[in-house]
Amino acid sequence: MEFLNIAILALGASISLNGFLIWKVLKKDQKIKNISSQLQKFKDLSFKLRDIVVQREETFYKNLHEVSLGFLSEVDKSYFIIFDGEYGNVVSIYGEVPNNVVKKVKKTELPYMSERTYLLEKNKLSPLFAPSVDKTLNKGKVLVSDIHIGGELKAKLLIEREKPFLDEDIEILKSLSGFFTSFIATHGYVSHQGKFQKDMILTIIRILEYHDPYTKGHSKNVATLASLTAEKLGLPDEMIRKTYWAALVHDIGKIVIPSTILNKEGKLTIEEFEVIKKHPVYGHDFLSTSSELRELAKYVYHHHERWDGKGYPSGLSGEDIPLISRIIAVVDAWDAMRSDRPYRKGLPKEVAMKELIEHSDMQFDPNIVKVFLNLVGEQGIG
């Protein structure tokens, strides 16, 4: 009997031990799965780097904020602050926040720690992010990540939740800080390069406007309206950006067209019109010399093609014409009709709209005409 009791105790101990070991293995397996999941998220984040940095500033920061919060199991509120000099702007907010939350803060008004990722008492931020008479609502801790570039504080990510933060939450955010730094630095570089290129191109556009005074403001108008149309069509941010740039330089080839032809008050002769028709080719040739502008050169080259194939210089038709070129064609025609020219006054808005509709499915992509005219109606574009 004693032997049987010992055997039963041993069996029970063995079952308990095996249960404990199985639990440990399952826990370890879950931990491995969690680590694997996080690694996959980091991998996905890396692949998004190229796409996200070319987005417009507002979209870029919101997407970066959203992606970062996806690494944590639970978040109630979160604020993403970007600093420019001594002041910071709250560029993205997650969760329900007070209506009187401060959107602009001074860098020196925020607590600063030597660590880059740390926990902070919530009440230290209450004057700025959790204003409440009831002090009990300001209890708890906030997880903070400070992003430095070149030794300077460039951004702060603040995360709140009712459940206490774990060590692994802090470690995840520490790991993310390197990605934040890369993303923000790269986006800043791309934005700076874009501004430099835009300034250079605007200088060339101003030269064109001296050469052809009647086109003053035309290129910028077309660029603005074309990018709005691209956005209305639901195109990705990169395509919207390319649409803006291509539209901005679509008439660059007119620089080499004699001003006597560009500014002629009477009707053009056949020979003169043939010279005018060369401007997309000249624009393409100018832009093609730069590897960075070569794709834009293609859109400029085809912006006078027609939906029915009777355009120039290649006689492309329908969807064989690049989408951005089709957008520019519609907006270019609209702005030209609405503007004064040497040979006529600008057409009334209703007449210009009627012209686009009548030439839809012949000269213009009918879907783009429809989207553009909806935009004109919604935004009261003149």
Secondary structure, DSSP 8 states (H G I E B T S, - for coil): -HHHHHHHHHHHHHHHHHHHHHHHHHHHHHHHHHHHHHHHHHHHHHHHHHHHHTS-HHHHHHHHHHHHHTTSS--SEEEEEEEETTEEEEEEEES---TT--SEEEGGGS---SSSEEEEEGGGTHHHH---S-GGGG-SEEEEEEEEETTEEEEEEEEE-SS---HHHHHHHHHHHHHHHHHHHHHHHHHHHHHHHHHHHHHHHHHHHHHSGGGTTHHHHHHHHHHHHHHHTT--HHHHHHHHHHHHTTTGGGGGS-HHHHT-SS---HHHHHHHTTHHHHHHHHHHTSTTTHHHHHHHHTTT--TTS--SSS---GGGS-HHHHHHHHHHHHHHHHS-BTTB----HHHHHHHHHHTBTTTB-HHHHHHHHHHHHHHT--
